[in-house]
Amino acid sequence: MDHQQQDDGDLERPTTSPPTNDSPAESRRQWDAREVIGKIATTNFAVFCVGFNDAALGVLIPYILPSYGIGLLQVSYIYLVNFVGLFLASLANIHVCSHLGTGGTLILGATIQCCGYALMACAPSFPVFLIAFFFSGAGVAFQEAQANSFAVTVRNSHRWLAILHAVYGAGTICAPLVANTVASRTPTWQFYYLITFALGLVNLSLLAWSFRDGLFQPNVVNAKDTAGRELRATLQHPAVWFLNGFFFLYVGAEISVGGWLVQFLVSVRHGDPEKVGYIASAFWAGFTLGRVTLADITHRFGERRMIFVYVTLALILQLMFWLIPNIIANAITVCLLGFFIGPFYPVGLYVLTKVVPEELHLGAIGFTASFGSAGSAAFPFLTGAVASRAGVQVLQPIMIALLLGVAFFWALVPRQERIMLT
């Protein structure tokens, strides 16, 4: 099995001219990286901005609570509104991409995201602040779906997916450092969203430049009918739903830790918000390092086997984090936890390309990436809602349950050699 997986990862297919947004065959070919290096660079920057978005809120929560005079339940509504934006975008992604093309969908997502940041930066009332997260959620979902779909069209996609998600990790490392510094050393924490708005404008400009050929042209002829058929075929494939469950729970676990870690250390471990805010970056640093260093190891020894190994190690580390009441020990264990769960996302997407027919790759990856992103809002909201009554220490048992759920859905994913691709 493992030898077959390794051969699949190194499979070379004929290359042609670089893809444009109006290329019907884009989902059928794998491109040489040298031909599409500009698009690789800009989609990576888009995902960096997604990471910069995802990892900041947890650090800002201790400042948002007194600023608006709200409790944990109210602040968790941010994740709920974000979930609605992510989920609706995940359902619309295939249709939007069929009509606007890959570049057009990326630009739409970046524009929507910038609208959300503009609202956040204006220091609005809390209801308007909530609405802004609907826009940022929808924008993130469109961009993440298309960036992942594009990475799979590049030859040796398992490596490009690993790089893409390592760049996401770089964004998550930078976000807590910047957010904590801004919140603790400037007049208002909202200044952070001025920075994200500026990054969003740069992202929008770069995407418009790199995907300028055939921009906003449909990927296929008869886009409406084709999108409907592709969505139905995608939703009818069992492996898509097993992997959707895997991603939904995994991303939920990842963002729940990043989102509530600082509040846990402040409320339960009695840490100083200005100091423990940087521990969030330790988690994301381990997360990124895991994506960089474990990609080829995982591919070599078998994706199926290694994910079970990583889940087991993550459960042990999560228990240590829960049971050892020491901030320094918690910083070390949460860093290692991030290291071992880091590879889950790119590995899962790579396996998806091996268990789903090739003609469904772009639709399945886009839908799965967006649906998984919805987990990044659903479970942090659930954690916050429960924490408002039982205390933020509920993060730990919720994390254990999520990791066990990840292992359950991974066990349901078909073995790669049993699937005949068409």
C-alpha positions in Angstrom: 0.0 0.0 0.0 2.7 2.5 1.0 4.7 1.9 -2.1 1.7 2.4 -4.3 0.9 5.7 -2.4 4.5 6.9 -3.0 4.3 6.2 -6.7 1.0 8.0 -6.9 2.6 11.1 -5.4 5.3 11.2 -7.9 3.1 10.5 -10.9 4.0 12.8 -13.8 1.4 13.8 -16.4 1.7 15.6 -19.6 1.9 19.4 -19.3 0.7 22.0 -21.7 0.5 25.8 -21.6 -0.3 27.4 -18.3 -4.0 27.2 -17.2 -6.3 30.2 -17.6 -9.6 30.7 -15.9 -11.5 29.8 -19.1 -9.6 26.5 -19.6 -12.2 23.6 -19.4 -9.4 21.1 -18.9 -7.9 22.8 -15.9 -9.4 20.1 -13.5 -8.0 17.3 -15.7 -4.4 18.3 -15.9 -1.4 18.6 -13.6 0.8 21.6 -14.3 4.5 22.1 -14.0 5.2 24.5 -11.2 7.5 26.6 -13.3 4.6 27.4 -15.7 2.3 28.7 -12.9 4.7 30.1 -10.4 2.9 33.5 -10.2 -0.4 31.8 -9.4 1.3 29.6 -6.8 2.8 32.6 -5.1 -0.4 34.6 -5.0 -2.6 31.7 -3.8 -0.1 31.1 -1.1 -0.2 34.7 0.0 -4.1 34.5 0.0 -3.8 31.5 2.4 -1.3 33.4 4.5 -4.0 36.1 4.9 -6.5 33.4 5.9 -4.1 32.2 8.6 -3.6 35.8 9.7 -7.4 36.0 10.0 -8.0 32.7 11.8 -5.4 32.9 14.6 -6.0 36.5 15.9 -9.5 36.3 17.5 -8.4 34.0 20.4 -5.7 36.5 21.5 -8.2 39.5 21.2 -11.0 37.9 23.2 -9.7 39.0 26.6 -9.7 42.6 25.2 -13.0 42.3 23.4 -14.9 41.2 26.5 -14.4 44.4 28.6 -14.4 46.6 25.5 -18.0 45.7 24.7 -19.0 44.7 28.2 -20.1 41.2 27.1 -19.6 37.6 28.4 -18.3 34.4 26.9 -21.7 33.5 25.3 -22.0 36.8 23.5 -18.4 36.7 22.2 -19.0 33.2 21.0 -21.7 34.6 18.6 -18.7 35.8 16.6 -17.9 32.2 15.7 -21.6 31.5 15.0 -21.9 34.4 12.5 -18.6 33.4 11.0 -19.9 29.8 10.6 -22.9 31.0 8.6 -20.7 32.9 6.2 -18.4 29.9 5.8 -21.2 27.4 5.4 -23.1 29.4 2.8 -19.9 30.0 0.8 -19.1 26.2 0.9 -22.5 25.5 -0.7 -22.1 28.2 -3.3 -18.5 27.5 -4.2 -18.9 25.1 -7.1 -21.6 27.3 -8.7 -19.6 30.5 -8.3 -16.4 28.9 -9.6 -18.2 27.5 -12.6 -19.4 31.0 -13.5 -16.5 33.2 -12.5 -13.5 30.8 -12.9 -10.8 30.2 -10.3 -9.3 33.7 -10.4 -12.7 35.4 -10.4 -13.8 33.4 -7.3 -10.6 34.2 -5.5 -11.0 37.9 -6.2 -14.7 37.8 -5.1 -13.6 36.1 -1.8 -10.8 38.7 -1.3 -13.2 41.5 -1.9 -15.8 40.2 0.5 -13.1 39.6 3.1 -11.9 43.2 2.8 -15.4 44.5 3.3 -15.5 42.6 6.6 -12.2 44.0 7.7 -13.3 47.6 6.9 -16.3 47.2 9.2 -14.2 45.7 12.0 -11.6 48.5 11.8 -14.2 51.2 12.3 -14.8 50.3 15.9 -18.5 49.6 15.3 -21.2 48.6 17.8 -21.1 44.9 18.7 -24.0 43.9 16.3 -22.1 45.5 13.4 -18.9 43.8 14.5 -20.7 40.5 14.4 -22.0 41.1 10.9 -18.5 41.8 9.7 -17.5 38.3 10.6 -20.1 37.0 8.2 -18.3 38.7 5.4 -14.8 37.6 6.5 -16.1 34.0 6.9 -17.5 33.9 3.4 -14.4 35.5 1.9 -12.1 33.0 3.6 -14.2 30.1 2.4 -14.1 31.1 -1.2 -10.3 31.7 -1.2 -9.4 28.6 0.8 -11.5 26.4 -1.5 -9.9 27.8 -4.7 -6.3 27.9 -3.4 -6.5 24.2 -2.4 -8.2 23.3 -5.7 -5.5 25.1 -7.6 -2.6 23.4 -5.6 -3.9 20.0 -6.6 -3.6 20.9 -10.3 0.2 21.3 -9.9 2.4 18.2 -10.3 3.5 16.5 -7.1 0.5 18.0 -5.4 1.1 16.5 -2.0 4.2 18.7 -1.7 2.5 21.9 -2.9 -0.4 21.3 -0.5 2.1 20.9 2.3 3.7 24.2 1.3 0.4 25.9 0.9 -0.7 24.9 4.4 2.7 25.7 5.9 2.2 29.2 4.5 -1.2 29.2 6.2 0.7 28.3 9.4 3.1 31.2 8.9 0.1 33.5 9.0 -1.2 31.9 12.2 2.2 32.4 13.8 2.3 36.1 12.9 -1.3 36.8 13.8 -1.0 36.3 17.6 2.3 38.1 17.8 0.9 41.1 16.0 -2.6 41.0 17.6 -1.2 40.7 21.2 1.3 43.6 20.5 -1.4 45.8 19.1 -3.9 45.1 21.8 -1.5 45.6 24.7 0.5 48.5 23.4 -1.8 50.7 21.3 -4.9 52.7 22.3 -7.3 50.1 20.9 -7.3 46.5 19.7 -9.3 47.4 16.6 -6.1 48.7 15.1 -5.3 45.1 14.3 -8.1 45.1 11.7 -6.6 48.1 10.0 -3.5 45.8 9.4 -5.7 43.0 8.1 -7.5 45.4 5.8 -4.2 46.6 4.3 -3.1 43.0 3.8 -6.4 42.3 2.2 -6.0 45.1 -0.3 -2.5 43.8 -1.2 -3.9 40.2 -1.5 -6.7 41.5 -3.8 -4.3 43.3 -6.1 -1.9 40.3 -6.4 -4.7 37.9 -7.2 -6.1 40.3 -9.9 -2.6 40.5 -11.4 -1.7 36.8 -11.4 -5.1 35.6 -12.7 -5.6 38.5 -15.2 -5.8 36.2 -18.2 -9.4 35.1 -18.8 -10.5 36.8 -15.5 -14.2 36.2 -14.6 -14.7 33.8 -17.5 -16.5 30.5 -16.7 -14.4 27.4 -16.3 -16.8 25.4 -18.5 -19.4 25.8 -21.2 -23.0 25.7 -19.8 -21.7 26.5 -16.4 -25.1 26.3 -14.6 -25.9 22.8 -15.8 -22.3 21.6 -15.3 -22.1 23.0 -11.8 -25.3 21.3 -10.8 -24.2 17.9 -12.1 -20.8 18.3 -10.5 -22.3 19.2 -7.1 -24.7 16.3 -7.2 -22.0 13.9 -8.1 -19.7 15.2 -5.4 -22.4 15.0 -2.7 -23.3 11.4 -3.8 -19.7 10.1 -3.3 -19.4 8.5 0.2 -15.7 9.3 0.5 -16.4 13.0 0.2 -18.7 12.8 3.3 -16.2 10.8 5.3 -13.5 13.3 4.6 -15.9 16.2 5.2 -16.5 14.8 8.7 -12.7 14.4 9.2 -12.0 18.0 8.1 -15.0 19.5 10.0 -13.9 18.0 13.3 -10.2 18.5 12.7 -10.4 22.2 11.8 -12.9 22.7 14.6 -10.3 21.2 17.0 -7.5 23.3 15.6 -9.3 26.6 15.8 -10.9 25.8 19.2 -7.4 25.4 20.7 -6.2 28.6 18.9 -9.4 30.5 19.7 -9.8 29.7 23.4 -6.2 28.9 24.5 -5.4 32.4 25.8 -8.7 32.7 27.6 -8.1 29.3 29.3 -4.6 30.3 30.4 -6.0 33.6 31.8 -9.1 32.2 33.5 -8.0 28.8 34.6 -4.2 29.1 34.9 -4.4 32.8 36.1 -1.9 34.0 33.5 -1.2 37.6 32.4 -3.0 38.3 29.1 -0.1 40.3 27.8 2.3 37.4 28.4 0.3 34.3 27.7 -1.0 35.8 24.5 2.3 34.8 22.9 1.8 31.2 23.8 -0.8 31.1 21.1 2.1 31.6 18.7 3.9 28.6 20.2 0.9 26.5 19.3 0.8 27.8 15.7 4.6 27.5 15.4 4.4 23.8 16.3 1.5 23.5 13.9 3.5 25.0 11.0 6.7 23.1 11.7 4.6 19.9 11.7 3.3 20.7 8.2 6.8 21.4 6.9 8.7 18.5 8.4 6.1 15.7 8.5 4.8 15.9 4.9 7.2 13.6 3.2 7.5 11.3 6.2 3.8 10.9 6.2 3.7 10.2 2.5 6.6 7.7 2.8 5.1 5.6 5.6 1.5 5.8 4.5 -1.0 8.5 5.1 -3.6 6.2 6.7 -1.2 4.7 9.2 0.5 8.0 10.1 -2.6 10.0 10.8 -3.6 7.4 13.4 -0.2 7.7 15.0 -0.5 11.5 15.1 -4.0 11.3 16.6 -2.7 9.0 19.4 0.2 11.4 20.2 -2.2 14.4 20.1 -4.6 12.7 22.6 -1.7 12.1 25.0 -0.5 15.7 24.7 -4.0 17.0 25.2 -4.4 15.0 28.4 -1.0 16.3 29.6 -2.1 19.9 28.9 -5.3 19.3 30.8 -3.8 17.6 33.8 -0.6 19.6 34.4 -1.5 23.0 36.0 1.7 24.8 34.9 1.8 27.5 32.3 5.3 26.6 31.0 4.5 22.9 30.8 1.2 23.9 29.0 3.2 26.0 26.5 5.4 23.0 25.6 2.6 20.5 25.3 0.4 22.8 23.2 3.4 23.4 20.9 3.9 19.7 20.4 0.1 19.2 20.0 0.2 21.7 17.1 3.2 19.9 15.6 1.4 16.5 15.4 -2.0 17.8 14.2 -0.4 20.2 11.7 -0.2 17.7 8.8 -3.8 16.6 9.0 -5.3 19.1 6.5 -2.9 18.8 3.6 -2.7 15.0 4.0 -6.5 14.7 4.0 -6.7 16.8 0.8 -4.1 14.6 -0.9 -5.9 11.4 0.0 -9.1 13.0 -1.3 -7.5 13.2 -4.7 -6.8 9.5 -4.6 -10.2 8.2 -3.5 -12.5 10.5 -5.6 -12.7 10.3 -9.4 -10.5 12.8 -11.1 -13.3 14.7 -12.8 -14.7 15.6 -9.4 -11.4 16.8 -7.9 -11.9 20.6 -8.1 -15.5 20.4 -6.9 -14.8 17.9 -4.2 -11.7 19.8 -2.9 -13.5 23.1 -3.0 -16.5 21.8 -1.2 -14.5 19.9 1.4 -12.1 22.8 2.1 -15.1 25.2 2.6 -17.1 22.7 4.6 -14.1 22.0 6.8 -13.6 25.7 7.3 -17.1 25.8 8.7 -15.9 23.6 11.5 -13.5 26.4 12.4 -16.4 28.5 13.5 -18.9 25.8 14.6 -16.9 24.2 17.4 -15.3 27.4 18.8 -18.9 28.7 19.1 -20.0 25.5 20.8 -17.0 25.7 23.2 -17.8 29.4 24.0 -21.5 28.6 24.5 -20.7 25.8 27.0 -17.9 27.8 28.6 -20.4 30.6 29.4 -22.1 28.2 31.8 -19.5 25.7 32.9 -16.3 27.7 32.5 -13.6 27.8 29.8 -12.0 24.6 31.2 -14.6 22.7 29.1 -12.1 23.3 26.2 -10.2 20.2 27.3 -12.9 17.5 27.2 -14.3 19.0 24.0 -10.8 18.7 22.4 -10.6 15.0 23.5 -14.0 14.3 21.9 -13.0 16.1 18.7 -9.8 14.2 18.3 -11.6 10.9 18.8 -14.1 12.0 16.2 -11.3 12.8 13.8 -9.9 9.2 14.2 -13.4 7.8 13.7 -14.0 9.5 10.3 -10.4 8.8 9.2 -11.1 5.1 9.8 -14.1 5.3 7.4 -12.1 6.7 4.5 -11.6 4.0 1.9 -8.1 2.7 1.4 -6.5 4.2 -1.7 -5.7 1.1 -3.6 -9.3 0.0 -3.6 -10.5 3.0 -5.6 -10.4 2.9 -9.4 -10.0 6.5 -10.7 -11.6 7.4 -14.0 
